[in-house]
Amino acid sequence: MLLPIIMLLLCLVGGGAVFFYLNMSNRKKKATFDTKQQTAHEFINVKDIRGHYLYTLDGLVLCFLKVFPVSIDLLSKNEKQHFINMLTAELSTVQYPFKFIAVSRPVDISPVISQLTSLLNTDDPKQKELLKHEILEMNTFALSGEVVERQFYLSVWNRLEPDGERESLQSIKSLAQHFEDCQVQTQILKQQDIVRLCNLVHNPGYTHLETTDQDAVIPLLTEGGLLHGR
């Protein structure tokens, strides 16, 4: 009598394990299918970009501030410490959350190549040879994408209602003033600058955006999971 009961319990446990595995597998397939149906806007949670604002699908409005890098190589040790203390004191008064973003962007070195090319009109063969070698090296850097610069941004956000746009813009202006008081140059991003930043963060194939047509650079996810421009 004991053996049939044990066999029955084993069958029940095995059947339950198989049912649980099949149920989880179907859920994963459904989640994958739903992801493939998403547009790029839905995937990165961007609803719209207008003026100084980025609107998200979950009801937030964001503003962005670009912070230009500061070279401290020529500062003495005391000057560096003074700059750190001054910047710390300014930012310690900020009583709202903000996010720091650091991204790398390829540098456009075509003006340098054009300048070197214009110098090729020389009668000195040695100088011409050196210029040709330098132009070749510059072209190699341009094609490899190894020449990059770090760019730094801050973002603040608020709920869209009530009066979220005004509060976000005031917060980003306040941050800009704190940096300006420390002699650090900043820039509050406008519509096209925010589009460039989104491309830097979310589009790995992005190099340099010159066009003002936003629709041409917004990628969409097709049902097959492939990217295409709209």
N, C-alpha and C positions, 0 to 999 in steps of 0.2 A: 504493500500500500504506500510506503514512503517513496519508492522510486518514481511512480507515476506523478506524484505531487511535485517532486523536484524537477522532473522533466517539464511539467506544465509551467512552473515558475520560470525556468530558464527560457522557455518559448516566449512567455510574456515579456520578460526583460529584453530579450533579443528583438522582439517585434517593436517594443517601445523605442529602443535605440535606433532601429532602422527608420521608424516614423519621424523621430526627432531630427535625424541627419537629413532626410529628404525635405523636411519642412524648412530647415535652415538653408539648404541649398537653393530652394525656390525663392526664399527671401533675398539671398545674395544676387541671384539672377535678376530679380525684379528691381533691386536697387541699382544694379549695373545698367539695366535698360533705361531706368528713369534718368540716370546721369547722362546717358547718351542723347536724351531728348532735350537736355538743357542747352540754352544759348550761353555764349561766353559771358554775357551780362549777368545771367542768373547764377552762373558758376562763381563769379568773383563778387557777387552781391552789389552790383552797380545798377541803379535804376536810371539815373540821368546825371549829366554834368552841365551846369549853366552858371555863367559868371564866375564867382569865387567859390562855388559850392559843388560838392559831389553828394548826390542823394542815393541812399542805399535802399534795397528792397525791404529791409526790416524797419524802416521809419527813422533813420538817422540822417543828419546832414553834417558833412565834414568840410573843414577848411585846411589848407596846406601852406606851410611856410618853408621856403628854401633858404638854407643857411650856407653862405659861401665860406669855403675853408680859410683858415688863418694860418699863416706861416710863422712859427715861433722859433725857427732855427737861428735867427739873428738876435733873439732876446737873451739877456743874461739870466742866470738862475733866479735872482731876486725878481726880475721883471716877469718871468714865467709864473712864479709863485703869486705875485700880485695879480696877474691876469686871472689865474685860477680862483683866487679868493674873491675877486670882483664878480666873476661870472657865477660862482657858487652863491654869493649873496643875492645877486639879482634873481636867479632862478628859484632860490629858496622861498621867495614870496609868492610863487605860483601855487594856487590852492585848487587847481582843477587838473584832471588827468590829461596827459598828452602822450603821443607815441613818436619815437625817434626812428627814422628810416634812413638807412645807408645803402645806396645802390651804385653799381658800376656802369658807366656808359662809355661806349667807344668814342674816341676823340677823332674829330674830322681834321686830318692832317693834309688835305688837298691844297690849302693855301700855301703850306710850306713847300710842297712838291712843285706848285706853280712858280713860286719864287725861285727855287733852284733851277727850274727849267729855263726861266728868263735869263739866268746868269750863264747859260751855255754859249751865248754869243761872245766868245772870247778867243783871242789868238794864241793864248798860252795852252799848249797841248796837255801839259801836266795838270793844270787847273781844270781843264775840260774833262780829263779822265777822272779826277777826284769828284767832280760834280756828278758825272754819270754814275759812279759807284754809290754816291750818297743817295741819288734819286732811286736807284735800284733797291737800296736798303729801305728807304721810306715806303716804296711800293710793296715790299715784302711785309713790312709792319702793317700797312693798310689792309692788305688781303688777309693777314692772319688774325686781325682783330685783337692783337695783344696790347695795343696802345689804348688804355682805358683811363678814365678819371673817376674818382669817387665823388658822388654827390650826396648831400645830406639834407634831409627834410624833417619837419615836425608836422604832426597833424593833431587837430582837436575835433571833438564831435559833441553833438547834443541831439536830443530828440527833436524831431521836426516841429512838433507842436508841444507847447505853445512858444512861439517866437524863437525857434531854434536857430534860424538863419542869423538873426541879429546877434545872439549870444555867441555863436561860433565865430563870427567875424570879429566881434570885440575881443574874444579870447586870443585869436591869432594875431590881432593888432597889438595886444598887450605883450605877447611873447616877442613879437618883432621889436617892440620898444625896449624890452629888457636886453636883447642882444645889441641893439643900436647904442644903448648906454655904455656897453663894453667895447664899442668900436668894432663890432662884428657886423658885416653887411648882410642884409637879408632881403628877401623878396616874397611877397604874398602872391601865391599862384593864381592865375586866372584860368579861364576855360581851357584854352589850348595847352597851357602848361600842365594842367591836371591830366589831360589826355596823354601827354608825353610821359608823365610819371606813371600812369597806369600801364602804358606800354613797356616802360622800363622794368616794372615789377612783375607783370603777368605775361608778357610776350617775349620768350627767349630768343626769337628771331629778329627782334627789333634792333635797328642800328641807329637811324637818325631820321626824325620826322620833320619834314619841311612843309608838306602840304597842309592847308587849313581845312581840308575836307575831312571831317571826322568819320563820316560813314565809310570812307574808303579804307580805314585802318582798324575797324572794329571787327575782330574775328568771331565767327559763329561755329558752334559744334553741330555737325550733321548727325544723322542717325547712326552712321558708321563710326562716329567718334573722330572724324577728320575735321581739320580747321579750314575755313575758307573765308575770304573777305566779303563784306557786304557793301 
